[in-house]
Amino acid sequence: MQLSIPASRSVFDLSALKQEIQDLEQKTLEPGFWDDRNQAEKLSRDLGFKTNQIEKFQNWESKLADIDELQSMLQEAASEEKTELELMYRTEFETLQTEFNAFEFERMLSGPYDIADAMVSINAGAGGTDAQDWAEILLRMYTRWAENIKGFKFELLEKSMGEEAGIKSATFKISGAYAYGYLSAEKGVHRLVRKSPFKSSGDSRQTSFAGVEVYPVIDKSQSGVEIKDTDLDIETMRSGGAGGQNVNKLETAVRIKHIPSGIVVKCSQERTQVRNKERALEIVMSRLLAQKEEEERKKIAELRGEVVSASWGNAIRSYVFDEERVKDARTKHETRDVQRVIDGDIDDFIEAYLKMESSQN
């Protein structure tokens, strides 16, 4: 067996990484470090990520040494000892190879914002109550993917409930290394086909749609996007609960309109007006950055003579419940286990899309 080893000093520049860690650690000791909470959290995550990179390389070096030692022991072992040693060797080998493969996959996420946190919005589309129920299923799917599959932090920023069931829309933030890089594969329209639980006419299939938008969360000093105070229309209001009840008698909810672009954001999940305003501005910044990226992508495509498809064209993925089938229209990757997918296990779809994108660039 031969290990395909990506872990080299050319991949992990340990001296440069250690210097970056020292610089970040020094910043965390500066007076007033936590005055800007968002910036402090970002620097802390960067510090944790870089420290993890060094620990990963050092762990691999240790495991490689163990594998080399097992190989030497195998060559010298008596025949009755070989079976157990071979099992140990194969287990260690396959575990390390899996880690290497995961690392190689991460290296495909090389876009300028791939490592960033992600801001995600889900909007119910055509399909009435079924579409609103579908939007809530997708919200649960991404929540479980973030928290259970990836171990990322999930923060719900805004949720608008449907009249009968489900949600009209939701906006949330997922924080973790490469969150945006992974979730960029989920942008687009998701199509549901099933027998409607909300209609009495039993057997007829109902097709519903929900749109997923994904934006990178970038510090404004790095984004190249400027937001002037004069470009913002800011309103405050009470946070409303289900059934029209007020969950807060104070005006903690914030609605911000970015006048030049027409982008409108409402945030009400935080307990204070200040925090809701910070969150809303963060979403506005992310959407402006995504808008800028899309414009640049279209310009490049036009120069190449490529056809630029509409963002809200055909569905990127179909979930057909009665056939137990989920199929991605872009990669043709599919599975017959719908429940696994809506329980958050979507990594195979994400990886298939990112590998396709990588092969085309």
N, C-alpha and C positions, 0 to 999 in steps of 0.2 A: 504494500500500500504506500502511496506517495501523497504527502500533504501538499496542498496548494496554498502556500504561505504568503499572505499579503503583508504580514507584519514585518516591516523592515525599517531601518533607520531613515530610509528615504520617505516612507509613509508617515512614521512618527518621528518628527524632529524633536527628540526629547529635550535637548538644550533650549530650543526656542519655546517649547511648551512650558518648561519649568520657569523660564523668564516671564512668560505671559501670566503664569499662575502667581508668581511673586508680585507682579505689577497689580493684579486684581486684588490680591490679599492686602496690599498696601492701601488701595482705595477703600476697602471695607473698614479700615482703621481710621480713616479721615473723619474729623468732626463734621457732624451734619449728614453723614452717609445716608441715613434713613429719612432725611427730610423729603427727598423725592422717592416715594415708595416704589413706583413703577421702575425707575432706573435702578434702584437698589436691588429689587427682585431680579431684574435682568442680569446685572453684574454677578449676583449670587449664583444664578443658574449657569452663567458662562464659566464661573469658577468651578462649580461642581462638574460640568461637562468636561472641561480640560483636565481636571484631576482624575476623572474617570478614564480618560484616554490613556494617561500614563499608567494607571493601575491595570488597565486592560493589557497593555503591552508587557508590563512586568509579569502579569499572570500568565500570559502566553509563553514567555521565556521559561518560566518555571515548569509549565506543563510540557513544553518541548523537551526540557531536560529530563523529566520523568519518563516520557515516551522513549527517548534515547536509551535511558537506563533499562527500561523494560525490554527493549529490543536486544540489548547486550545480554540480559539475563536469559532471554529466550534461546539465544545462540548457544549458551553454555549449560542450559538446564537439561536434566535427565528427562527421558521420554514421559515418565509418569507425572512430571511437574508441568509439562508444556501446555496441557489443556487449560488449566487455570490461568497461567500466565498469558496465553493467547487471548483468553476472554478479557482479561484486564487490559491488555494492549489494544484490542479492538474497541473496547468501550471508551478508553481515553482518546484514542485516535479519532473515532467518529464524533465524540463530543467537541473536540478541538476543531475538526473540519467544519462542523455546523457553525461554530462561532466565527471561523474565517469566512464562510459563505455569507453570513449575516453582515459582516464587516464590509465585504466586497459589494454587497447590495447597497449599503449606506453610502459607499463611495460614488454610486451613481447619482446620488442626491447632491449635485454640485452647483445647482443654481444659486444666484446671489442671495435668495431669501429662504432656501430650502431648510436651513437649520432653525429658522424662526418658529415662534409659536404661531398658532393658526386661529383666525376668527372665522366662524362658520355661521351662515344664515340658512335656514330652511323655510321655504314658502310653499304652502299648499297651492296646487294648480287646478286644472280642470278635473272635475269629478265630485264636486259638492262635498257632502259630509264624509264620503269615502276618502276623498283627497286629504281632508283635514285629519282623518284618522291615520292615513298613510304618513302624513308629515310627522305625526307624533311617534309612529313606529320608527321612522328614520332617526328622530331625535334620541329615542331610547337605544337604537343600534349604535349611534356614534358615542353616546355616553358609555355604553358597555365596552366598545372598542377602546376608548381612551383609558378608562379606569381599570378594566379587567384584563384586556389583552396587552396593552402597552404600558400600563402603570403611569399614565400621564395625569395631569391635573385638569379637571373639568370644572368650568365655571359658567353657569347659566346667567346670561345678562338680560335677556328679555324674552317673554313668552306671551303670545296673544292667543287666548283660548277660542276654540270653535263654538258655534251656537249650540250644536247638539252633542258633538263628541270631537276629540282630537284637538288640534291647534291650527290656527291660521298661519302662524309664523313663530320662529324662535331664533334667537341669536345667542351664541355661546363661544367661549374661548377655551382652546385646548393648549396647555402648556407642556412642553417636553421637547427633547432634542429631535429635530427633523419633523416636528408635527406638521408644519406647512408643506414640507416636501412630500410627505406621505399623503396628506389630505388633498393636495392639488389634483390627485387622481380621481377625486370624488366630485369635482365641479361638473354641473350639468343637470339634466332632467332625469329623474328616476321614475320608472313606470311600474305600476302595480296592476296585476290582473288577478281577480279573485271573484268568488261569489259574495255579493255584498251582504254584510250582517245587518245593514240598515234598511234593506228593502224586503218586502213581504213576498215578492215574486221569485222566490227560491232559487231556481236553477240558472238564471241568466248571469253571465259574466259581467263584471263591472271593471272598466279600465280607468285608473286614476293616475294623476301625475303630481310630483312635487319637485321643486327646484332647489338645488344645493349650490350655494355660493361660498367660496373659500378665499380668504385674504390673509396675507402675511402680517404679523404684528411686528412692526419695526419702530425703533426709536426715531423720533422726528428728526434728530440730527443726522441720521444715516439715510433717510428716505429721499431727500431731495425734493420733498413736497412741502410747500409753505402754506400755512393756514393763517390768514389774517383775522383778527378779532372782528373787523368790520364786515367780513364775509359770513359771519355766523349769526343766525337768528335763534336765540335760546329761550325756551319756555320751561317753566316748572309746573308741576301738577301733582295731585295725590296718586299714590300707587294703588291701582284697583285690583281687587281679588276676584275670584270666581263668583258669578251670580251678581256682579255689580257692587259687591261689598268693598268698603275701603279697608285695606290692611294697614293703612297708615294715615292718620288724620293730618299729618304735616305734608307739605309739598316737597317730597323727597325725589319723586320721579322727574327726569329731565328729558326734554325733547330738543334736539339740535338740528337745524337745517343749514346745510352749507349752500349758500345762495348761488354761487357761480355754477356749481355742478348739479344742484337740485337734490343732492343726497340728503335724506332725512333719517335720523336715528333717534330712537327712544330707548332709555335705559331706566329700569325701575327696581331691579333685583337687590341693589345695595341698600343699606339702612340709612345712609345719609345722602343729602343732595350733592355734597362735594364729590363723594365717591361715584355716584351715578354720572355726574358731569365728566369726571375723569374717564370713566368707561365709555361714555358716549363719544367723547373726543377721540379716544383710541380707535373706536370703530370707524369714525369718519376718516381718520388718517389711513387706516388699513384699506378702506374702500377707494380712497383717492389714489393710493399707491397701486392698487389692482387696476384701476382705470388707466393709470399712466402706463403700466406694463402691457395692458391689452392694446393700447394705441401703438406702442412701440412694436409689438408683435405683428400687428396688421401692416405697419409700414414695411417691415422686413419681408413679410409674405408678399406684399405688392411688388417690391423690388425683385423678388425671386420669380414673380409671375404665378404665385400659388393662389388657389381659390380660398378665400377666407370665409369659413362657414359661420353662420349666425350662432351666437352663444346659446340661444334658447331654441335650437333646432331639434333634431330627433333625440329621443331618449338615449342616454349613454348606457343604461342598464335596465333590464326588465326582470321583474320578480313575479313569476307565475305560480301562485300558491297551489292551485289544484293539480298542477303537473309536478310540483316539488322541484322547480327549476329556476335558477338564477343565471342569466347570461349577459355578458358585457358585449355591447354592440361594436366596440372599438377593437378589442383584443380577441373576441370570440371565446374567451375563457368562460367556462360555465361549471355549475355544480348542481347536483340533484338534492342538495340538502338546504332547503330554504331556511329552516329553523336555525341552523348553525350561523347562517349569514346574518339574519335579523337579531341574533343574540350577540352580534358584534364581531364575529370572526370573519373579517373581510380582507385580511392581509394578502391572501392569494390573488384577489382581484386587484389590489393596489400594486402588488409586485409585478403582475402581468402587464399592467398599463405602463409602469415606470420602465420596465425592460423594453417594451415596445418603443417608448419615447427615446430611450437611450440609444437604441439601434438605428433610429432615424436621424439622429443628430451627428 
